Amino acid sequence: MIPNSGIAITIDIGDEHFIHAPKKKEVADRLLFNALNQTYGYNTVDYAAPIFNSQEKKNGGIVLKFKNAETGLYSYEKLNGFEIAGEDKVFYPAKAKIVGRKDVFVISDDVPNPVAVRYAWRNWVVGTLYNAMLLPTSSFRTDNWDDAIKAKK
């Protein structure tokens, strides 16, 4: 809605005890990618982080699909920060893995019939999900519940 504006996702370069991201060069690079693509027309510069697009129930879990992941998804390490819930709206920690380079499969033994997933849905997390250009995925949820709770485990 605001011309020549953009956002740099910094979920992977923050600091738990300091609100301002200490890695200023990474923030500047991500804003530069946005400006080059959106303002100056360098369409070969990838600028957009992966964004949750849709979900599909499959094999006792949920497959998540993303926009801005045409060249694939990536993680430096094991994916973390995923939670999954059933119709009871109780979110449990979940296992997640990248499948087919473009989707994420999320599952938990505690949720036999899942309906919703959340990623990095906390005040402080370290993001682990990127696109192939190493632009991180921001926090997201597939639900719109106001009364969901975290499982006490």
C-alpha positions as CSV (number, residue, x, y, z in Angstrom):
1,M,0.0,0.0,0.0
2,I,3.0,2.3,0.5
3,P,5.0,2.7,-2.7
4,N,8.7,1.9,-2.6
5,S,8.5,0.4,0.8
6,G,9.5,-3.1,2.0
7,I,10.3,-5.2,5.0
8,A,13.4,-7.1,6.1
9,I,12.7,-10.2,8.2
10,T,15.3,-10.4,10.9
11,I,14.0,-13.4,12.9
12,D,17.4,-15.2,12.5
13,I,19.7,-12.4,13.4
14,G,18.2,-10.8,16.5
15,D,19.2,-10.9,20.2
16,E,17.0,-12.2,23.0
17,H,17.9,-9.3,25.3
18,F,18.2,-6.4,22.9
19,I,15.3,-5.3,20.6
20,H,17.5,-3.9,17.9
21,A,19.1,-6.5,15.6
22,P,22.9,-6.3,16.2
23,K,23.8,-7.6,12.7
24,K,23.2,-4.3,10.8
25,K,24.9,-5.4,7.6
26,E,22.4,-8.3,7.2
27,V,19.5,-6.0,7.7
28,A,20.9,-3.5,5.2
29,D,21.5,-6.2,2.6
30,R,17.9,-7.5,2.9
31,L,16.6,-3.9,2.5
32,L,18.9,-3.5,-0.5
33,F,17.5,-6.6,-2.2
34,N,14.0,-5.2,-1.8
35,A,15.0,-1.8,-3.2
36,L,16.9,-3.3,-6.2
37,N,13.9,-5.5,-7.1
38,Q,10.9,-3.4,-6.2
39,T,12.2,0.2,-6.8
40,Y,14.9,-0.2,-9.4
41,G,13.6,-3.1,-11.4
42,Y,16.4,-5.6,-11.0
43,N,14.0,-8.5,-11.3
44,T,16.7,-11.1,-11.0
45,V,17.4,-10.1,-7.4
46,D,15.4,-12.2,-5.0
47,Y,14.1,-10.0,-2.3
48,A,11.1,-11.7,-0.7
49,A,11.2,-14.1,2.3
50,P,9.0,-17.2,2.3
51,I,5.4,-16.6,3.3
52,F,3.0,-19.2,4.4
53,N,0.4,-19.8,1.6
54,S,-1.6,-22.9,2.3
55,Q,-1.8,-26.2,4.3
56,E,-2.9,-29.7,3.5
57,K,-3.5,-32.6,6.0
58,K,-1.4,-35.6,5.0
59,N,-0.1,-38.7,6.7
60,G,-1.1,-37.7,10.2
61,G,0.5,-34.3,9.9
62,I,0.2,-31.0,7.9
63,V,2.1,-30.1,4.8
64,L,2.7,-26.3,4.6
65,K,3.2,-24.6,1.2
66,F,4.9,-21.2,0.8
67,K,5.0,-18.2,-1.6
68,N,8.5,-16.9,-2.4
69,A,10.1,-20.3,-2.3
70,E,10.2,-21.1,-6.0
71,T,13.9,-22.0,-5.8
72,G,13.4,-24.1,-2.6
73,L,13.5,-24.0,1.2
74,Y,16.5,-24.4,3.3
75,S,17.6,-24.8,6.9
76,Y,21.2,-24.7,8.3
77,E,20.1,-27.2,11.0
78,K,17.1,-29.1,12.2
79,L,13.9,-27.1,11.9
80,N,12.6,-25.9,15.2
81,G,9.9,-23.5,16.5
82,F,7.0,-25.4,15.0
83,E,3.9,-26.2,17.0
84,I,0.8,-28.1,16.0
85,A,-2.8,-28.4,17.4
86,G,-5.9,-30.3,16.9
87,E,-9.5,-29.1,17.2
88,D,-9.0,-28.7,21.0
89,K,-6.8,-25.7,20.2
90,V,-3.9,-27.0,22.3
91,F,-0.5,-26.4,20.7
92,Y,2.2,-29.0,21.2
93,P,5.9,-28.9,20.0
94,A,6.2,-30.5,16.6
95,K,8.7,-32.1,14.4
96,A,9.2,-30.4,11.0
97,K,11.1,-31.3,7.9
98,I,11.5,-29.8,4.5
99,V,10.1,-32.2,1.8
100,G,10.6,-31.9,-1.9
101,R,12.7,-28.7,-1.3
102,K,9.5,-26.6,-1.4
103,D,7.2,-27.7,1.4
104,V,7.4,-28.3,5.2
105,F,5.8,-31.4,6.8
106,V,4.8,-30.9,10.5
107,I,3.8,-33.7,12.8
108,S,3.5,-34.6,16.5
109,D,2.6,-37.8,18.3
110,D,0.6,-35.7,20.7
111,V,-1.8,-34.5,18.0
112,P,-3.3,-37.4,16.0
113,N,-5.7,-35.2,14.0
114,P,-4.0,-31.8,13.4
115,V,-5.7,-28.8,12.1
116,A,-3.3,-25.9,12.7
117,V,0.4,-25.0,12.8
118,R,2.3,-22.1,14.3
119,Y,5.9,-21.3,13.5
120,A,8.1,-19.1,15.8
121,W,5.0,-17.9,17.6
122,R,6.8,-16.6,20.7
123,N,8.3,-13.4,21.9
124,W,11.8,-14.7,21.3
125,V,12.9,-17.4,18.8
126,V,15.7,-18.1,16.5
127,G,14.3,-18.7,13.0
128,T,15.5,-21.8,11.1
129,L,13.5,-21.8,7.9
130,Y,14.8,-19.9,4.8
131,N,14.4,-19.8,1.1
132,A,17.3,-20.8,-1.1
133,M,18.5,-17.1,-1.1
134,L,18.8,-17.4,2.7
135,L,15.9,-15.0,3.4
136,P,14.2,-16.2,6.6
137,T,10.6,-17.0,7.0
138,S,8.8,-14.7,9.5
139,S,6.6,-16.0,12.3
140,F,3.2,-17.2,11.1
141,R,0.1,-19.2,12.1
142,T,-2.4,-21.1,10.1
143,D,-5.2,-20.5,12.6
144,N,-7.0,-17.4,13.8
145,W,-7.9,-18.6,17.3
146,D,-7.9,-16.2,20.2
147,D,-8.4,-18.9,22.7
148,A,-5.6,-21.4,21.8
149,I,-3.2,-22.5,24.6
150,K,0.2,-24.0,24.8
151,A,0.4,-27.6,26.0
152,K,1.7,-28.1,29.5
153,K,4.4,-30.8,29.1
